[in-house]
Amino acid sequence: MISRTVLPADGGLRENETPYDIIHRFEKIPTKVYTSDSEAVKAIADKIVAAINDFTQSPVDDYGMEEKTFALGLTTGRTPVGLYHELAERCARGEVSFRRVSVYSLDEFYPITAQEQQSRNYRIHEELVNHIDIKPENVHLIDADLEKADLERYCAIYDKMASKIDLMVVGVGEQGQIGFNDTGVNPKSKTRMVQLSHNTRTVLSSLFFGDGNTPRMGITLGIGTVMKAKQILLMAWGEDKAQAVKDIVEGECSSVVPASLLQEHPNIAVYIDENAASLLTRRQTPWLVGSCDWTPKFVRKAVVWLCEKVGKPILKLTYNDYIQNSLGELLEVRGSYDQINIDVFNDLQHTITGWPGGKPNADDSTRPVSSSPYPKRVIIFSPHPDDDVISMGGTFHRLVKQGHDVHVAYETSGNVAVYDDVVLQNLDTAKELGLGDRYDEVVEIIKNKVKGQPEPRPLLDIKGAIRRAEAKAACRSLGLNDRTNCHFLNLPFYETGGIKKGELTEADIEIIIDLLHNVKPHQVYVAGDLTDPHGTHRLCTEAVFEAMARTADEDWNKECHIWLYRGAWQEWNLGMVDMAVPLSPEEIIAKRHAIYRHLSQKDIVPFPGADKREFWQRAEDRTQNTARLYDALGMAEYQAIEVFVKMR
């Protein structure tokens, strides 16, 4: 399936007209940017397959000597999933054989068995090893089911073996980690047991159903060991890796960002998608690199950047501000600085609207949404049962109040994000009301859960029901008819019973197409998540885009516009925004109360990530900060603003 979560290009560096050395002059590692992770994966697979085939076509030693193998180092986590699937498919097609390949893993949790689904060993087998023609004796994955007394000797032996890797494939963490090599790592470190940092354990906690179950130790190849590989291919996908990529590719070579130490390797290349490349100089501030295509939206991006850099509102920018900050070409192309200021001010002002569905019988020539048809049919796609109110609850409320036919489609059940105690509390309430007594039965199910294994289906069904009831209550609080306009899609890719999800299939896409056919929307709101392509939000977004692409020739689709909202962790840069919906203090309270309806996610969020604030706090801080940014640029002062990017 083609990855479609890529924002449409609008201006930027004229790469075809700019010499290679100028484009890459800020980069200390050769870096290749691809439109999507799927394109990058194919390019990496090409390199790996070519290297293996070159090796295997060489003659085998005579005189009965043991057959040599091509040593391939394998990274772990979600980043390489697509690559491993691609390699398995190429092996199945006969394009490559792994008969003369040996594989080594980058890291492993400790202690953990190879049979536990969270283990790196298990995942590499599931994603790659079980699907290729590799000999069992050539699979050398870190064994973390050992006594501590044996670890030092084991690590020394493994390090010696892994020091002869021909090609090492590595991913990178959000802080620039390689494997479990965290900030401050010794550049000459070897394979060893390490204590996992607090940040690493927080990120990994979702795999283990909470911090308390997450291992505190791990085994990892050292930076020194990785550096001994003859060739290194580093890959990163998604906007959440953008800062790490910038630090690795353009920053100082320092153990503060462990992967930046790879700048010293003589044969390394970085492969990233557009989203992971978003903070590289040639993407973020391309006017510092070379000649640009100055479209109106790109001009706005540059001017907003300039305002932030010099600390001035738009209409106070001067000629010297432009000249002294490498924006002289903009003046040459678009004319006087004061006219640019006025144009950008008006452009940004026109993104602001109190009518996200369009204002009926109004002049819409400068409004982000057309006045007709009115009312509009709207679908808000929500990856989990609370993303709708967290991310765009105020706009949701406006659309309902202004008379539009609003539908909410909850793409996944969100069942794994409910604590067992919450289940028991709900069952106890039902018992006290005389509505049924399954309390003891469910206590027994919880007691018999197996650590690391998918949750029992009866328990998941109850958790899913809890989240559905909460979502319906939130919709009712915003004035929506929850019986007719709430749709629980329960996309199959999510229903694995564990944290590891499946891949999107035709079944997922068809469910969304059926809903689109039933509603025939004029507006579709989608989570604009540009992070890891194998995360739940991103998969949900890809599913909607795929469904929209397959119905592109239908009349309703030709008149339908896609608006991207953000989650609770990130916000759109104002240079990209196409619609900004201001919220009054009363609307903020209404949004907060809708979020409150999701009681299972309040106070004790199972997977909060590094941000420990509650969702309503994150949402309010985000929207209020956006309002402050608009104010700083010279716009009217609002209490809060929700912003959206128009996909089409």
Salt bridges, closest charged atoms under 4 A:
GLU15 OE2 - ARG283 NH1 2.74
GLU27 OE1 - HIS24 ND1 2.75
GLU27 OE2 - ARG282 NE 2.55
ASP37 OD1 - ARG538 NH2 3.57
ASP46 OD1 - ARG90 NH1 2.61
ASP61 OD2 - LYS68 NZ 3.87
GLU67 OE2 - ARG100 NE 3.53
GLU86 OE2 - ARG90 NE 2.88
GLU95 OE2 - ARG93 NE 2.72
ASP107 OD1 - ARG120 NE 3.14
GLU127 OE1 - HIS85 NE2 2.61
GLU127 OE2 - ARG123 NH2 3.58
GLU127 OE2 - LYS500 NZ 3.31
ASP166 OD1 - LYS230 NZ 3.10
ASP211 OD2 - LYS612 NZ 3.85
GLU239 OE1 - ARG566 NH2 2.74
GLU250 OE1 - LYS246 NZ 2.72
GLU252 OE2 - LYS28 NZ 3.59
GLU274 OE1 - ARG283 NE 2.91
ASP321 OD2 - LYS312 NZ 2.89
ASP347 OD2 - ARG300 NE 2.94
ASP386 OD2 - ARG467 NH2 3.27
ASP387 OD2 - HIS384 ND1 3.13
ASP387 OD2 - HIS537 NE2 3.08
ASP405 OD1 - HIS407 NE2 3.14
ASP420 OD2 - LYS449 NZ 2.81
ASP420 OD1 - LYS463 NZ 2.84
GLU441 OE2 - ARG438 NH2 2.89
GLU444 OE1 - LYS447 NZ 3.84
GLU455 OE2 - LYS449 NZ 2.76
GLU455 OE1 - LYS463 NZ 2.83
ASP461 OD1 - ARG457 NH1 3.48
ASP482 OD2 - ARG476 NH1 3.36
GLU495 OE1 - ARG457 NH1 3.31
GLU503 OE2 - HIS534 ND1 3.81
GLU506 OE1 - ARG550 NH1 2.63
ASP529 OD2 - HIS537 ND1 3.31
ASP532 OD1 - ARG78 NE 3.84
GLU542 OE2 - ARG538 NE 3.42
GLU546 OE1 - ARG4 NE 2.78
GLU546 OE2 - ARG550 NE 2.90
GLU554 OE2 - HIS517 NE2 2.89
GLU571 OE2 - ARG622 NH1 2.63
ASP578 OD1 - LYS297 NZ 2.90
GLU587 OE2 - ARG398 NE 2.44
GLU587 OE2 - LYS401 NZ 3.88
ASP603 OD1 - LYS602 NZ 3.37
ASP611 OD2 - ARG613 NH2 2.70
GLU614 OE1 - LYS602 NZ 3.37
GLU620 OE2 - ARG592 NE 2.61
ASP621 OD2 - ARG613 NH1 2.49
GLU642 OE2 - LYS591 NZ 2.72
